[in-house]
Every structure is written in structure tokens, then in C-alpha cells.
């Protein structure tokens, strides 16, 4: 297994996670170029006894790729604190994992930084106090939340106990203290911030971009400029929390590997689906996700050529052979996991193709069937085991990939049908 992994080291920056014969992570390291660093462990005899002992203990390795060396440094720190590998000296101390951003109680809650987080509260947590403060400030730049310590009960507000402060004058707070914003509208702002706690930032950016266009179309350029400033701050915030997203993703894929008994860490996933109109216009498609993000340059469309009529199995047989024969011939990078849309029958077809192409030990394979509402329902493993997709929240990431390939193939089929009807 280790020899095979060494042949397919990602050509990028990132982290490597060495494991022993029990599958336990024993060392986490980082590099701006993974192949050079990882191979250096096995290319010479090490004078340092600790390093030599480490190398002798390594039986497997997994990789987490990053977009930059700086991101790799931060990710390494997070992984060490998460898994506490016995050969890592630095980074095991978990005492710093205590900064969290959350909301206070009340009808107009304020954003707070706390050291001891209540598990019942929505929050976002950090190992770095500086990063926590930066994110806190950016959230206040984007959303007009109060930062005061006023006791904002409806009785106090109605009795006029408070006066607006500088934050309201510089348009950073909507002054709930004097009735400047209703509790329901303020609650919608809080709801958006809680989406950020879940790292769901891109949907907010897209919504603001649509709003900015509406303002521009209405010639309200001053308002549009203010919205643009918020968009830029959100994009900066998105970059700041990328390390948290990586940490969350790392936990997720390790759980998937364990629960599904995969040979590889599913950092790259390809999914296949097909579509036809009662046997006419047979097409198929595949999508690829890398580190939980769609890689559009690796999306593929296929017009089925080997038969006419309805044959789901033959369709998968053809596209899988075409896709992976080409990847092997061109010596390109294989995915770690392949998802087939369907049940046992479709999975068995894929399994046979993988055996003939000698991919069984290099690429993991599963299928996902849908329920009567056409929602992802059951995961089928090559050993015959079936798993309810609702039994583990991390399976949502697999369902997301399946939904994307279904969307992609349906669009391709409709486009092909439209062209045929038009001609």
C-alpha cells in the first residue's frame, strides 16, 4: 500500500500523515512540494535515531493538499492538535484551543469572544487568538451588529433609557437601543452570521452580488459601492476561515475512510451518471471533486456509442472504460474514490471494469441508489454491504457529489435533445 501511495504523491503543497501498521497516525508534516519532502524520508539512512525509528514504523501515508505553503503550515498545526501523533513534538498542547465567537442571549444578541464555549451554543472556534479577533472584526465590518453592553430589553428600549453611540453614526450598527431595527430583522442578520459559523460564506456572497447588481441597474451607485465593500470583506473572511474548513474536511474524510472501510483517503472523488429518453439520446457524464470542491476542468460528457436502446449496465461499462483507459494511457492522476449512480447491479459492472483495468487496489469504488423521491438513499459497498446514507452526517458530502453529477448529466441530455429537436 505504501509503495502505491508513493507513486501518486500530489504535486502540490500540503500535509502528509504517516501511519503505522494499525492505521494510527504517528506523524504529521508539511511541505511546499509534497513529493520531494515525502520521498526524502525513504531515500537515505537517517543519523537521527528518532527519525530512523519513525521511517521504520511507517506502513501507510495519506495526503491533504493545500493551495499555498502558508495554508499548509496552518493545516499542519491543526492536524497535529487534532490527532496528537506520537512522533510530533510540537503542537500537541491543546490548551490554546479555547477561543470561540458566539452570540449572547437576548432579543438583540451581541457578538462575543469567549474562552470556554458552551456546547449548546452556535459558535465558531479557533486555536489562534489573533485569527479569532480578525474574524470577529471582519464580521462587524460586514454586519450591523451591536457591540455595546446595554441591557436591551423591550421595556428599557420603550422607556428611552439609551442613546445612540458612534457605531450608529458611522453606520456600523442599526441602533436597536432606540428602536432603529426590529427584533425580527435583527434576527435575520444573526441568522446570516450563524451561517458563517458553519463556514457557509459563498451563498451570502452570491446573494449580495445579486443585490449589488439590482442597485446598479437602479442607478443607486452609492449603495452598490457599500455592498461591494461588504462583498470584499466577506471574500477576505472566506480566506481567513479556510484553515477551519480544512480541519472540518480532514475530520470528515477520515471518518468516511473508516466507516466505509476505504483503502484510500477520499480527497478526490469522481461520480458517474447516465441519462436517456426511453432509449433515445443515450448520454453519460462524470464530475470530479478535490478537497470537497468541484474541479470543473475534469468534468466530462459522453455520448454512448456501443449500443442503442436501454441498457444502464452497458452504458456504465462503456464510459468507465473510456474514462480510465485514457487516464491510464496518459498517466494522469486517478481519483481516490469513484461513485456510481445506482445499486448493486451498476456497482458490479463497475467492479468488473476496475478488475480488468487493474484499478481495484488503487481506487475505491461505491454506488449510491436513490429512494422513491429520487434522493440519495443507500450506499452500496463492493463487499455487498449496504449503508443508510442518513446514518452519518459526513455522507452528505457524497450525496452532494452524486447530486452534482445528476444535475450535470441531465443538463447535457436536455441540451442534446434540444439540438436534435431543432435540427
C-alpha positions as CSV (number, residue, x, y, z in Angstrom):
1,X,0.0,0.0,0.0
2,X,2.8,2.4,0.9
3,X,4.6,1.7,-2.3
4,X,1.5,2.5,-4.3
5,X,0.9,5.7,-2.4
6,X,4.5,6.9,-3.0
7,X,3.8,6.7,-6.8
8,X,0.9,9.0,-6.5
9,X,2.0,11.8,-4.2
10,X,0.1,15.0,-5.1
11,X,2.3,17.5,-7.0
12,X,1.5,20.4,-4.7
13,X,1.9,21.9,-1.2
14,X,0.2,20.2,1.7
15,X,0.5,17.9,4.6
16,X,1.5,14.2,4.8
17,X,0.2,11.9,7.5
18,X,2.3,8.8,8.2
19,X,0.5,5.8,9.8
20,X,1.7,2.6,11.5
21,X,0.5,-1.0,10.8
22,X,-2.6,-0.4,12.9
23,X,-3.6,2.6,10.8
24,X,-2.8,5.1,13.6
25,X,-1.4,8.5,12.5
26,X,2.1,8.7,14.0
27,X,3.5,11.8,12.4
28,X,2.1,14.9,10.5
29,X,4.4,17.1,8.4
30,X,4.0,19.7,5.8
31,X,5.8,20.8,2.6
32,X,5.5,23.4,-0.1
33,X,6.1,20.5,-2.6
34,X,5.0,17.1,-1.2
35,X,6.8,14.6,-3.5
36,X,10.3,16.0,-2.7
37,X,9.7,16.1,1.1
38,X,8.0,12.7,1.5
39,X,10.5,10.8,-0.7
40,X,13.4,12.2,1.3
41,X,12.3,10.1,4.3
42,X,13.0,6.9,2.4
43,X,15.9,7.8,0.2
44,X,18.7,7.7,2.8
45,X,19.7,6.4,6.2
46,X,18.9,8.9,8.9
47,X,21.5,9.6,11.6
48,X,18.8,10.8,14.0
49,X,17.5,7.7,15.9
50,X,14.0,9.2,16.3
51,X,13.7,9.9,12.5
52,X,15.0,6.4,11.6
53,X,12.6,4.8,14.0
54,X,9.8,6.8,12.5
55,X,10.7,5.6,9.0
56,X,10.8,2.0,10.1
57,X,7.4,2.3,11.7
58,X,5.7,3.9,8.6
59,X,3.4,1.5,6.8
60,X,1.0,3.9,5.1
61,X,0.6,7.6,4.2
62,X,-2.3,10.0,3.5
63,X,-2.1,13.5,2.0
64,X,-4.1,16.7,2.5
65,X,-3.3,19.2,-0.3
66,X,-3.4,23.0,0.2
67,X,-3.4,26.0,-2.1
68,X,-0.2,27.5,-0.6
69,X,2.7,26.9,1.7
70,X,1.2,29.2,4.3
71,X,-2.0,27.3,4.3
72,X,0.0,24.0,4.7
73,X,1.7,25.4,7.8
74,X,-1.6,26.3,9.5
75,X,-3.2,23.0,8.4
76,X,-0.2,21.0,9.8
77,X,-0.7,22.7,13.2
78,X,-4.4,21.9,13.2
79,X,-3.9,18.3,12.2
80,X,-1.2,17.8,15.0
81,X,-3.6,19.2,17.6
82,X,-6.4,17.1,16.2
83,X,-4.6,13.7,16.1
84,X,-1.7,14.2,18.6
85,X,0.8,11.9,16.7
86,X,3.4,10.4,19.0
87,X,6.4,11.4,16.8
88,X,5.3,15.1,16.7
89,X,7.0,17.1,19.4
90,X,5.4,20.5,18.8
91,X,1.8,21.3,18.6
92,X,0.3,18.7,21.0
93,X,-0.6,21.1,23.7
94,X,-4.3,21.6,23.4
95,X,-4.6,24.4,25.9
96,X,-4.8,27.1,23.3
97,X,-7.9,25.6,21.7
98,X,-10.3,27.8,23.6
99,X,-11.2,30.9,21.6
100,X,-14.7,31.0,20.2
101,X,-17.1,33.5,18.7
102,X,-20.7,33.2,19.7
103,X,-23.8,35.3,20.4
104,X,-25.0,36.5,23.8
105,X,-28.6,35.8,24.9
106,X,-31.5,38.2,24.4
107,X,-33.7,39.6,21.7
108,X,-30.8,41.7,20.3
109,X,-27.8,39.4,20.9
110,X,-24.2,40.8,20.6
111,X,-21.2,39.0,19.2
112,X,-18.8,37.8,21.9
113,X,-15.3,36.2,22.1
114,X,-15.2,33.6,24.9
115,X,-12.6,31.2,26.2
116,X,-14.9,28.5,27.5
117,X,-17.5,27.6,24.9
118,X,-20.9,26.2,25.9
119,X,-21.6,23.1,23.7
120,X,-25.2,24.1,23.2
121,X,-24.4,27.4,21.6
122,X,-23.8,28.1,17.9
123,X,-20.2,29.2,17.6
124,X,-17.0,29.2,15.5
125,X,-13.8,28.1,17.3
126,X,-10.1,28.8,16.8
127,X,-6.7,27.7,18.1
128,X,-5.3,31.2,17.3
129,X,-6.4,34.2,19.4
130,X,-5.2,36.5,16.6
131,X,-7.2,34.8,14.0
132,X,-10.3,34.8,16.2
133,X,-10.0,38.6,16.7
134,X,-9.5,39.2,12.9
135,X,-12.6,37.1,12.1
136,X,-14.6,38.9,14.9
137,X,-13.6,42.3,13.4
138,X,-14.5,41.3,9.9
139,X,-17.9,40.1,10.9
140,X,-18.6,43.5,12.5
141,X,-17.3,45.2,9.3
142,X,-19.9,43.2,7.3
143,X,-22.9,43.0,9.5
144,X,-24.5,45.9,11.5
145,X,-24.5,44.1,14.9
146,X,-24.5,46.0,18.2
147,X,-21.2,45.9,20.2
148,X,-22.5,47.7,23.3
149,X,-23.1,46.3,26.8
150,X,-26.6,47.8,27.1
151,X,-29.3,45.7,28.7
152,X,-31.6,45.7,25.6
153,X,-34.9,44.5,27.0
154,X,-38.0,45.8,25.2
155,X,-39.0,47.6,28.4
156,X,-35.7,49.5,28.6
157,X,-35.9,50.4,24.8
158,X,-39.5,51.6,25.0
159,X,-38.7,53.7,28.1
160,X,-35.9,55.5,26.2
161,X,-33.1,54.5,28.5
162,X,-30.4,54.6,25.9
163,X,-28.8,57.0,23.3
164,X,-27.2,56.1,20.0
165,X,-23.4,55.8,20.0
166,X,-20.6,56.4,17.5
167,X,-21.1,52.9,15.9
168,X,-24.5,54.1,14.7
169,X,-23.2,57.4,13.4
170,X,-20.6,55.6,11.3
171,X,-23.3,53.1,10.0
172,X,-21.8,50.0,11.7
173,X,-24.9,49.5,14.0
174,X,-28.6,49.9,13.3
175,X,-29.2,51.2,16.8
176,X,-31.6,48.6,18.3
177,X,-31.2,50.5,21.6
178,X,-33.5,53.2,20.3
179,X,-35.8,51.1,18.1
180,X,-33.7,51.6,14.9
181,X,-34.3,48.0,13.9
182,X,-37.0,45.4,14.7
183,X,-36.1,42.3,16.5
184,X,-37.2,40.1,13.5
185,X,-34.9,42.0,11.1
186,X,-32.0,41.8,13.6
187,X,-32.6,38.1,13.9
188,X,-32.1,37.7,10.1
189,X,-28.7,39.3,10.5
190,X,-27.9,36.9,13.3
191,X,-29.0,34.0,11.1
192,X,-26.5,35.0,8.4
193,X,-23.7,35.2,10.9
194,X,-24.6,31.8,12.2
195,X,-24.1,30.5,8.6
196,X,-20.6,31.9,8.8
197,X,-20.1,29.9,11.9
198,X,-20.9,26.8,9.7
199,X,-18.4,28.2,7.1
200,X,-21.3,28.7,4.6
201,X,-20.0,32.0,3.2
202,X,-20.2,31.7,-0.5
203,X,-24.0,31.7,-0.7
204,X,-24.1,35.0,1.2
205,X,-21.6,36.5,-1.2
206,X,-23.7,35.3,-4.2
207,X,-26.8,36.9,-2.7
208,X,-25.0,40.2,-2.1
209,X,-23.7,40.2,-5.7
210,X,-27.2,39.9,-7.0
211,X,-28.4,42.7,-4.7
212,X,-25.5,44.9,-5.8
213,X,-26.5,44.3,-9.5
214,X,-30.0,45.3,-8.7
215,X,-28.8,48.6,-7.1
216,X,-26.5,49.3,-10.1
217,X,-29.3,48.7,-12.5
218,X,-31.4,51.1,-10.5
219,X,-28.6,53.7,-10.7
220,X,-28.1,53.5,-6.9
221,X,-24.4,53.5,-7.2
222,X,-23.5,54.8,-3.7
223,X,-25.5,51.9,-2.1
224,X,-24.0,49.5,-4.6
225,X,-20.5,50.6,-3.6
226,X,-21.3,49.9,0.1
227,X,-22.5,46.4,-0.8
228,X,-19.3,45.9,-2.8
229,X,-17.2,46.7,0.3
230,X,-19.2,44.1,2.3
231,X,-18.6,41.5,-0.5
232,X,-14.8,42.2,-0.4
233,X,-14.8,41.8,3.4
234,X,-16.7,38.5,3.0
235,X,-14.2,37.3,0.5
236,X,-11.4,38.1,2.9
237,X,-13.3,36.4,5.7
238,X,-13.7,33.3,3.5
239,X,-9.9,33.1,3.1
240,X,-9.4,33.6,6.8
241,X,-11.6,30.6,7.8
242,X,-10.2,28.3,5.1
243,X,-8.0,26.6,7.7
244,X,-11.1,25.8,9.7
245,X,-12.7,24.4,6.6
246,X,-9.7,22.2,6.0
247,X,-9.8,21.0,9.6
248,X,-13.5,20.1,9.3
249,X,-12.9,18.4,5.9
250,X,-9.9,16.4,7.4
251,X,-12.1,15.0,10.1
252,X,-14.9,14.2,7.6
253,X,-12.7,12.3,5.1
254,X,-11.0,10.3,7.9
255,X,-14.4,9.3,9.1
256,X,-15.5,8.3,5.6
257,X,-12.4,6.2,5.2
258,X,-13.0,4.4,8.5
259,X,-16.8,3.9,8.2
260,X,-16.7,2.7,4.5
261,X,-13.5,0.7,5.1
262,X,-11.8,2.5,2.1
263,X,-8.2,1.8,1.1
264,X,-7.6,5.5,0.3
265,X,-8.3,8.8,1.9
266,X,-11.1,10.2,-0.3
267,X,-9.5,13.6,-1.1
268,X,-10.5,13.3,-4.8
269,X,-13.9,11.8,-5.8
270,X,-15.3,11.1,-9.3
271,X,-19.0,10.3,-9.8
272,X,-20.8,8.9,-12.9
273,X,-24.4,9.0,-14.0
274,X,-26.3,8.5,-17.3
275,X,-29.5,9.7,-18.9
276,X,-31.7,8.8,-21.9
277,X,-35.2,9.3,-23.3
278,X,-36.7,5.8,-23.5
279,X,-33.5,4.6,-25.0
280,X,-33.0,7.6,-27.3
281,X,-30.1,10.1,-27.0
282,X,-28.1,8.0,-24.6
283,X,-25.5,10.1,-22.7
284,X,-23.4,9.9,-19.6
285,X,-21.3,12.3,-17.6
286,X,-18.7,12.4,-14.8
287,X,-17.7,15.1,-12.3
288,X,-14.6,15.3,-10.1
289,X,-14.3,16.9,-6.6
290,X,-11.0,17.6,-5.0
291,X,-10.9,18.5,-1.3
292,X,-14.7,18.9,-1.3
293,X,-14.6,21.5,-4.2
294,X,-15.8,20.8,-7.8
295,X,-13.0,20.7,-10.3
296,X,-14.8,21.8,-13.4
297,X,-11.8,21.2,-15.7
298,X,-12.2,17.5,-15.0
299,X,-16.0,17.3,-15.8
300,X,-16.7,15.0,-18.7
301,X,-19.6,14.4,-21.1
302,X,-20.1,11.1,-23.0
303,X,-22.3,10.2,-26.0
304,X,-23.0,6.5,-25.7
305,X,-21.8,4.7,-28.8
306,X,-21.7,0.9,-28.0
307,X,-25.5,0.3,-28.3
308,X,-28.9,1.7,-29.0
309,X,-31.9,1.3,-26.7
310,X,-32.0,1.0,-22.9
311,X,-29.1,-0.7,-21.1
312,X,-27.9,1.0,-18.0
313,X,-25.2,-1.5,-17.3
314,X,-23.7,-1.3,-20.8
315,X,-23.7,2.5,-20.5
316,X,-21.6,2.4,-17.3
317,X,-19.3,-0.2,-18.8
318,X,-18.6,2.0,-21.8
319,X,-17.9,5.3,-20.0
320,X,-15.8,3.8,-17.2
321,X,-13.6,2.0,-19.8
322,X,-13.3,5.2,-21.8
323,X,-12.5,7.4,-18.8
324,X,-10.0,5.2,-17.0
325,X,-8.3,3.7,-20.0
326,X,-7.5,7.2,-21.1
327,X,-6.3,8.3,-17.7
328,X,-4.0,5.3,-17.5
329,X,-2.7,5.7,-21.0
330,X,-2.0,9.4,-20.4
331,X,-0.6,8.7,-16.9
332,X,-2.8,11.2,-15.3
333,X,-3.9,11.3,-11.7
334,X,-6.6,8.8,-10.7
335,X,-9.3,9.7,-8.2
336,X,-9.2,8.2,-4.8
337,X,-12.9,7.2,-4.8
338,X,-15.4,6.6,-7.6
339,X,-19.2,6.8,-7.0
340,X,-21.6,5.1,-9.4
341,X,-25.2,6.3,-9.5
342,X,-27.2,3.1,-8.9
343,X,-27.5,-0.1,-6.9
344,X,-25.8,-3.5,-6.8
345,X,-26.1,-4.2,-10.5
346,X,-24.4,-1.0,-11.6
347,X,-21.7,-1.4,-8.9
348,X,-20.9,-4.9,-10.1
349,X,-20.5,-3.6,-13.7
350,X,-18.0,-1.0,-12.4
351,X,-16.3,-3.6,-10.2
352,X,-15.7,-5.8,-13.3
353,X,-14.3,-2.9,-15.3
354,X,-12.0,-1.9,-12.5
355,X,-10.7,-5.5,-12.1
356,X,-10.0,-5.7,-15.8
357,X,-8.1,-2.4,-15.8
358,X,-6.3,-3.4,-12.6
359,X,-7.7,-0.4,-10.6
360,X,-9.2,-2.4,-7.7
361,X,-6.2,-1.7,-5.3
362,X,-5.7,1.8,-6.5
363,X,-9.2,3.3,-6.5
364,X,-12.1,2.8,-4.0
365,X,-15.5,2.1,-5.5
366,X,-19.1,2.5,-4.2
367,X,-22.5,3.1,-5.6
368,X,-25.4,5.2,-4.3
369,X,-29.0,4.3,-5.0
370,X,-31.9,6.7,-4.7
371,X,-35.3,6.4,-3.0
372,X,-38.8,7.0,-4.4
373,X,-38.3,10.7,-4.1
374,X,-35.1,10.5,-6.2
375,X,-33.0,11.4,-3.1
376,X,-29.7,9.7,-2.3
377,X,-30.7,6.8,0.0
378,X,-28.3,3.8,0.2
379,X,-24.6,3.4,-0.1
380,X,-23.5,0.0,-1.7
381,X,-20.1,-1.4,-1.0
382,X,-18.2,-3.9,-3.2
383,X,-18.3,-6.4,-0.3
384,X,-22.1,-6.4,-0.6
385,X,-22.7,-4.3,2.5
386,X,-25.5,-1.6,2.4
387,X,-25.4,1.6,4.5
388,X,-28.2,4.1,5.0
389,X,-26.9,7.4,3.8
390,X,-28.8,9.2,6.7
391,X,-26.8,7.2,9.3
392,X,-23.8,9.5,9.2
393,X,-23.8,13.3,8.6
394,X,-20.5,13.0,6.7
395,X,-22.3,11.1,4.0
396,X,-23.8,14.4,2.9
397,X,-20.6,15.2,1.1
398,X,-21.1,12.0,-1.0
399,X,-24.7,12.8,-1.7
400,X,-23.6,16.3,-2.8
401,X,-21.3,14.9,-5.4
402,X,-24.0,12.5,-6.6
403,X,-26.5,15.4,-6.9
404,X,-23.9,17.4,-8.9
405,X,-23.3,14.6,-11.5
406,X,-27.0,14.1,-11.8
407,X,-27.5,17.8,-12.5
408,X,-24.7,17.8,-15.0
409,X,-25.8,14.8,-17.0
410,X,-29.5,16.0,-17.1
411,X,-28.4,19.3,-18.5
412,X,-26.2,17.6,-21.1
413,X,-29.1,15.3,-22.1
414,X,-31.6,18.2,-22.4
415,X,-29.1,20.2,-24.5
416,X,-28.6,17.3,-26.8
417,X,-32.4,16.7,-27.1
418,X,-33.0,20.4,-27.8
419,X,-30.4,20.3,-30.6
420,X,-31.9,17.2,-32.0
421,X,-35.5,18.6,-32.0
422,X,-34.2,21.9,-33.5
423,X,-32.4,20.1,-36.3
